[in-house]
Amino acid sequence: MWSFRGKQRRVSGILVTIGAIALVTGCASTPAETPQEPVTEPTSSSDWDAIVAAAEQEGQLQVWAELGTGVAEAVQEAFKQDYPEIEITVTSILPPNLTQRVDAEQAADQATVDVVLQTNRGWRDAHAKDDYFAPIVGPDIVAADEQLRDGAAPVTSGAPIPTQVLYNDNKSVAAFFGPYGYAWNSEALDSPPESFESLFADDTYRDRIGMNAPDASATTTGLYVLISERYPDVFTQLGELNPTYFPNGSSLVQAMTAGAVDVAFTLNPSIAGENTGFAFDDEFPIPATAVFGEIISAAPNPNAAQLFANWLATAGASAVLDEQTFIPIAPVSDGDLSITDVEIYEEPPADEVKAAQDRINADLGR
């Protein structure tokens, strides 16, 4: 179980978190023989109806996603239920392989992918002005963005914020968010941590804490930078408790299951086993990383791509993402998490990653 402000949510099965090593890369199917032309940007419901009709005529869709295979399959099946006329394939691809494959297709002028779900804002920003991506025009996602902004002008720097989902002239959407919190093995501990700070407040969990190494990935580094800003002495205190370091969240969960460690310092709940207890600290917004969605301009199925991008803001997508412990654009029901409950973090700039890792390792005494 993991909780937030008294709300309980169950995690079933072990799913691979964004950026974990255990992602399985699939193969995209052959694009449609006669690609459809994208319908004009809609200005009325009848225009959107034309896009839906054209998408159903295309009848297929390729999505590449930086998601674990279990999550990708759940998204694929949920979209099929809402749009059975479209044969969708959601393929899990490990970053940075996903963006490299898109670049290779673009260079060869042989696009097979329609939509990408990925975490690399730098890659997206680098291609913002070169016609890589098509504008996202779906009514649900546009309405969600307008509702979140509540009359405020859109942020143009590209940095994701919890009150906006469309960026770069509506060519990119912060589609959903992967949260991180602390965790414990509920079978091993009679007295679980009462708060995030209690993990490192005293010697209670000495030699029992597991954590991803600060240099496990740039994403991990970004998360730790955010936490160190909130709690300036956290890594010095953790280092004194002799934590065990792991290369990724999957390895950390395996160690918790085996009893090698009992507590996890930051973990994405999507990789939780059924016998692992989870909780988010109630005292601060949940750290979360954004998963961006883009429609490739050269997509062989441009209207089906628009349908999928818009679907990300619908109740069907929100329900499956919530079930997989990701945070959708809007809450599924009253009391469920929404992006206004999170503080979005990102990888540090490439030229700052090493210095941040060195600083955190030094605080840990590594």
C-alpha positions in Angstrom: 0.0 0.0 0.0 1.0 3.6 -0.4 -0.7 6.6 0.9 -1.0 10.3 0.6 -3.0 12.5 2.9 -5.0 9.6 4.2 -5.9 8.2 0.8 -5.0 4.6 0.2 -4.0 3.1 -3.2 -3.0 -0.5 -3.9 0.0 -1.5 -6.1 -0.1 -5.0 -7.6 2.7 -6.7 -9.4 6.2 -5.5 -10.1 6.4 -2.9 -12.9 9.5 -1.3 -14.2 9.9 2.4 -13.5 10.7 5.0 -16.1 14.4 4.9 -16.9 15.0 1.5 -15.2 17.3 -0.9 -17.0 14.8 -3.8 -17.4 12.8 -2.2 -20.2 12.2 -4.4 -23.2 12.5 -2.9 -26.6 9.9 -4.0 -29.2 9.7 -3.5 -32.9 7.3 -1.1 -34.6 5.0 -2.5 -37.3 5.0 -1.4 -40.9 3.4 2.0 -41.4 0.2 2.4 -43.4 0.7 2.0 -47.2 -1.1 5.2 -47.9 -0.6 7.7 -45.0 -3.6 10.0 -44.4 -3.2 13.7 -44.5 -3.8 15.4 -41.1 -7.2 17.1 -40.9 -7.1 20.9 -40.4 -6.8 22.2 -36.9 -10.3 22.0 -35.4 -12.2 25.1 -34.6 -15.5 23.3 -33.8 -16.8 19.9 -32.7 -17.5 19.0 -36.3 -13.8 19.5 -37.1 -12.8 17.2 -34.3 -15.4 14.6 -35.5 -13.6 14.7 -38.9 -10.3 14.0 -37.2 -11.8 11.0 -35.3 -13.3 9.7 -38.6 -10.0 10.0 -40.3 -8.2 8.3 -37.4 -10.6 5.4 -37.7 -9.9 5.2 -41.4 -6.2 5.0 -40.7 -6.9 2.2 -38.3 -3.5 1.9 -36.7 -1.1 3.7 -34.4 2.5 3.3 -33.3 3.5 4.7 -29.9 7.1 4.5 -28.5 7.2 5.0 -24.8 9.8 5.2 -22.0 7.6 3.0 -19.8 7.9 -0.4 -18.4 6.4 -3.2 -20.5 3.6 -3.7 -18.0 2.6 0.0 -18.0 2.9 0.2 -21.8 0.6 -2.8 -22.2 -2.0 -1.4 -19.8 -2.0 1.9 -21.7 -2.3 0.0 -25.0 -5.3 -2.1 -23.8 -7.1 0.9 -22.3 -6.9 2.9 -25.5 -8.1 -0.2 -27.5 -11.2 -0.3 -25.2 -12.0 3.3 -25.9 -11.1 3.1 -29.7 -11.5 -0.5 -30.8 -11.3 0.5 -34.5 -7.7 1.5 -34.1 -5.0 -1.1 -33.8 -2.5 0.5 -31.4 1.0 -0.8 -30.5 2.7 0.8 -27.5 6.4 -0.2 -27.6 8.6 0.1 -24.5 12.0 1.5 -25.4 14.8 2.4 -23.0 16.0 6.0 -23.0 18.1 7.3 -24.7 17.4 4.6 -27.3 13.9 6.0 -28.0 15.0 9.5 -29.0 18.0 8.1 -31.0 15.6 5.9 -33.0 13.4 8.8 -33.7 16.4 10.8 -34.9 17.5 7.9 -37.1 14.1 7.7 -38.7 14.0 11.4 -39.3 17.4 11.4 -40.9 16.4 8.5 -43.2 13.0 10.1 -44.0 11.4 6.8 -43.1 9.1 7.5 -40.1 7.2 4.6 -38.6 6.3 6.0 -35.2 3.4 8.3 -34.7 3.6 9.4 -31.0 6.5 9.3 -28.5 6.2 9.4 -24.7 9.5 10.3 -23.3 11.2 12.2 -20.4 14.0 14.1 -22.2 13.0 17.8 -22.3 16.4 18.8 -23.7 15.7 16.6 -26.8 12.3 18.0 -27.2 13.5 21.6 -26.8 16.3 21.0 -29.3 13.7 20.1 -32.0 11.1 22.6 -31.0 11.8 24.8 -34.1 12.6 22.2 -36.8 9.2 20.8 -37.6 9.8 17.5 -35.8 6.5 17.7 -34.0 2.9 18.5 -35.0 0.6 20.8 -32.9 -1.7 18.9 -30.5 -5.2 20.1 -31.2 -7.5 17.7 -29.3 -10.3 19.4 -27.4 -9.9 17.5 -24.1 -6.2 18.2 -23.8 -6.5 21.9 -24.8 -9.3 22.3 -22.3 -7.2 20.7 -19.6 -4.4 23.1 -20.3 -6.7 26.1 -20.2 -8.3 24.9 -17.0 -4.9 24.5 -15.3 -3.6 27.8 -16.5 -6.8 29.5 -15.3 -6.3 32.6 -17.5 -2.6 32.8 -16.9 -0.3 33.2 -19.9 1.5 30.0 -21.0 5.0 29.5 -19.7 7.3 29.6 -22.8 10.6 28.5 -21.3 9.6 24.8 -21.7 10.2 23.9 -18.0 7.2 21.8 -16.9 5.1 23.2 -14.1 2.0 21.8 -12.3 -0.3 24.4 -13.8 0.3 23.8 -17.5 0.5 20.8 -19.8 1.0 22.2 -23.3 4.3 23.6 -24.4 6.2 24.8 -27.5 3.2 26.2 -29.3 1.1 23.2 -28.3 3.6 20.7 -29.8 4.4 18.9 -26.6 2.3 17.8 -23.7 3.4 16.9 -20.2 1.2 13.9 -20.4 1.6 12.4 -16.9 3.9 12.2 -14.0 6.0 9.6 -12.2 6.0 10.2 -8.4 8.7 9.3 -5.9 8.4 8.7 -2.2 9.9 6.7 0.6 9.0 3.0 1.1 9.4 0.2 3.5 8.9 -3.6 3.7 5.7 -4.0 5.6 6.5 -7.6 6.5 9.9 -6.8 7.9 9.0 -3.7 10.0 6.6 -3.7 12.9 7.1 0.1 13.2 7.3 1.7 9.8 8.6 5.2 9.3 6.2 7.9 10.5 7.5 10.5 8.1 10.1 11.2 5.5 12.3 12.9 8.1 12.1 10.0 10.5 14.2 7.9 8.0 17.3 9.8 9.0 16.4 11.5 12.3 18.1 8.9 14.5 19.7 5.4 14.4 16.4 3.5 14.0 17.2 2.5 10.5 20.9 2.3 10.6 22.2 -0.4 8.1 18.6 -0.9 6.9 18.2 1.8 4.3 18.6 1.2 0.6 18.9 3.9 -2.0 19.8 4.4 -5.6 23.4 5.7 -6.0 23.4 9.5 -6.8 25.2 8.7 -10.0 22.8 5.9 -11.0 21.2 8.2 -13.6 20.8 11.9 -14.3 17.1 11.5 -13.3 18.1 10.2 -9.9 20.5 13.1 -9.6 17.8 15.6 -10.4 15.5 14.0 -7.7 18.3 14.2 -5.1 19.0 17.8 -5.9 15.4 18.6 -5.2 15.4 16.7 -1.9 18.7 18.3 -0.8 17.1 21.8 -1.5 14.3 20.9 0.8 16.5 19.2 3.5 20.0 20.6 3.3 21.6 18.1 5.6 19.7 15.0 4.4 22.6 13.2 2.6 25.1 13.9 5.4 22.6 12.3 7.9 21.9 9.4 5.5 25.6 8.8 5.0 26.1 8.4 8.8 23.5 5.6 8.8 25.5 3.4 6.4 22.9 2.9 3.6 23.3 0.3 0.8 23.5 1.7 -2.7 21.8 0.2 -5.8 22.1 0.9 -9.6 18.3 1.3 -10.1 14.9 0.9 -8.4 14.4 -2.7 -9.6 17.5 -3.8 -7.8 16.4 -1.9 -4.7 13.0 -3.6 -4.7 14.6 -7.0 -5.1 16.9 -6.3 -2.1 13.8 -5.2 0.0 12.0 -8.4 -1.0 15.0 -10.5 0.0 15.4 -8.8 3.3 18.7 -7.2 2.6 17.3 -3.8 3.4 14.0 -2.8 4.9 13.6 0.8 3.9 13.9 2.6 0.5 15.0 6.2 0.4 12.9 7.4 -2.6 11.3 4.9 -4.9 8.7 5.1 -7.7 5.7 3.1 -6.6 5.2 1.6 -10.0 8.0 -0.9 -9.3 6.5 -2.0 -6.0 5.9 -5.7 -5.1 2.7 -6.7 -3.4 4.6 -7.3 -0.1 6.2 -3.9 0.1 4.5 -1.1 2.0 4.6 2.4 0.4 3.9 5.9 1.7 4.5 9.4 0.5 5.4 12.1 3.0 2.4 14.3 3.7 4.5 17.4 4.5 5.5 18.5 1.0 4.4 18.2 -2.6 5.3 14.8 -4.2 8.5 14.9 -6.3 7.6 13.8 -9.7 9.2 13.6 -13.2 7.2 14.5 -16.3 6.6 12.2 -19.2 6.2 14.2 -22.4 4.1 13.3 -25.4 4.8 14.5 -28.9 3.2 13.8 -32.3 5.8 13.2 -35.0 5.2 15.6 -37.9 6.0 12.8 -40.4 3.7 10.3 -38.6 2.1 7.8 -41.0 -1.1 8.0 -39.0 -1.4 11.7 -38.0 -5.1 11.7 -37.1 -4.8 8.6 -34.9 -1.9 10.3 -33.3 -4.1 13.3 -32.5 -6.7 11.0 -31.1 -4.2 9.3 -28.8 -2.7 12.6 -27.6 -6.2 13.9 -26.8 -7.0 10.6 -25.1 -4.3 11.2 -22.5 -6.5 13.9 -21.0 -9.6 11.7 -20.8 -11.1 9.7 -18.0 -10.1 6.4 -19.6 -6.4 7.4 -19.7 -6.5 8.9 -16.2 -8.0 5.7 -14.8 -5.3 3.4 -16.2 -2.5 5.8 -15.3 -3.8 6.1 -11.8 -4.0 2.3 -11.5 -0.4 2.1 -12.6 0.5 4.6 -9.9 1.3 7.4 -12.3 -0.3 10.8 -11.8 -2.5 11.8 -14.8 -3.3 15.3 -16.0 -6.5 15.4 -13.9 -7.6 13.5 -10.9 -9.7 10.3 -11.5 -12.1 11.2 -8.7 -12.4 13.5 -5.7 -9.4 12.9 -3.4 -7.1 11.3 -6.0 -3.8 12.9 -6.8 -3.5 15.4 -9.6 -0.5 17.3 -11.0 -1.3 20.2 -8.6 -0.1 17.8 -5.8 3.4 17.4 -7.3 6.6 19.3 -7.6 8.1 18.6 -11.0 11.8 17.9 -11.2 14.1 17.3 -14.1 17.6 16.1 -14.9 20.2 18.8 -14.3 21.7 20.4 -17.4 24.3 18.1 -18.9 27.2 20.3 -17.8 26.0 20.3 -14.2 25.2 16.6 -13.7 28.7 15.4 -12.7 29.2 18.3 -10.2 25.8 17.6 -8.5 26.6 13.9 -8.3 30.0 14.6 -6.8 28.5 17.0 -4.2 25.9 14.5 -3.1 28.4 11.6 -2.9 30.7 13.8 -0.8 27.8 14.5 1.6 27.2 10.8 1.8 30.9 10.1 2.6 31.3 7.9 -0.5 
